[in-house]
Structures are given as C-alpha cells and as structure tokens.
Amino acid sequence: MADKNATQNKTPLYIICIALLVAVVLAIVGFSGKNAAVEQNAALTKTVEELTASVKSLETELTEAKTAAETALTEAQTAAATEKETAVAEAVAAGEKALEEAKTTAAAELEAAVTKAVEEAEAAAAKAAEEAAAAATKAQEELQAQIDALTLQVTELTAPAEEAAPAEAPAA
C-alpha cells in the first residue's frame, strides 16, 4: 500500500509537470507568435503612417490644384471680360467711323446733288431767258409791224385831208 500510495502521490505531480511543460511550450509558442504579431503590427503601423502621409500629401496637392484652377478661372473670366470690353470698344469705334464715313459720303452726295440742281436750274433759267428774249423779239417785231401798218394807215388817212386842207386853207 505504501507503494500504491506513493504512486498515487506521484500522479498529481506528473500531471502538474505535464501541465507546466505544456504551459512552457505554450509560453514559448505564444512569445514567438507575439513577436511575429508585434513585427506585423509595426509593419502595418508603418504602412498606415505612410498612407496617411500620402493622403495628406494628396490633399495638399488637391488644395493647390483647386487654388490653381480657381486662379485660372478668375484669370480666364478677367481675360474674357477684357476681350469683351475691347471688342465692344472696337465695334463702337468701327460704328462711329462708319457713321462719319456715311456722313461724309452723304454730304458729298448732297453737295453733288445741289451742284447738279443749281446747274440744271441755271440751264433752265438760261433757256427760259433765251425763250423769253426770242418771244420778246418776236413780239417787238410784231408790234413794230403793227406800228408800221398803223403809221401807213394814218398816212393814208391824213394824206387826203392834207391835200384837201391846203386848198381850203388859202380860201379862208
């Protein structure tokens, strides 16, 4: 019985030794796994930090690109407004020039028309004067012919009276 008791007393000791041995093995495996997990965690942390830095860099580039785009848009709008103002000013200047040319052309045409009208009026007046002179000359000739005819009649009528009057006059 003493042997049996001693064997029974050694069984829990074996179980404890086996449990300790398993615990040591698990601790070794756990520490070695932990080391790999720590290394993997460090690598992932490094990757996260790199990606975070990359995101910040990209955000900075995006902000710079947005600012550049806004600046370009503002410059383009300013340039378009300036070009529009220039085009309007050029159109106004061209319109004013065309108006002045039209005024000059109209004035020249009016002057030419007035000159032509004056020339035509002078020609018509000269023709009318010639016609009036011709009519006056004809009328003068007709009147002279009538005067001559009347003078002849007066002479014919006064001749018998003159012939008769000297004969009567001495008798008186």
C-alpha angles and dihedrals in degrees: 000000000000088000091049091048091049090050091049090050092052095052095072087046090055091047090051091047092049089047090050091047091050089046091052091048091048091047091051092047090044093050093047090047090045090054090053090046090049090049091047090047090051091049092048091046089051090049091049090050091049091048091047090051089047091050091050090048091049091047089052091049090047091051091048091047091048091050091047091049092050090048091049090048091050091048091048091049090048091048091048091049091048091048090048092050090047092049091048091048091048091048091050091048091048090048092050091048091049090048091051091047090049090049091049092047092046091048091050091047091047091049090049091048091049091048090049091047091049091049091048091047091049090048091048091047091049090049091047090048090051091048091047091048090049091048090047091049091049091047090048090050091048091048091047089051090050091047090050091048092048091046089052091049091048089049091049091048096044095045096072090044092051091048091050095042098060090053093052095040097064090049093057 
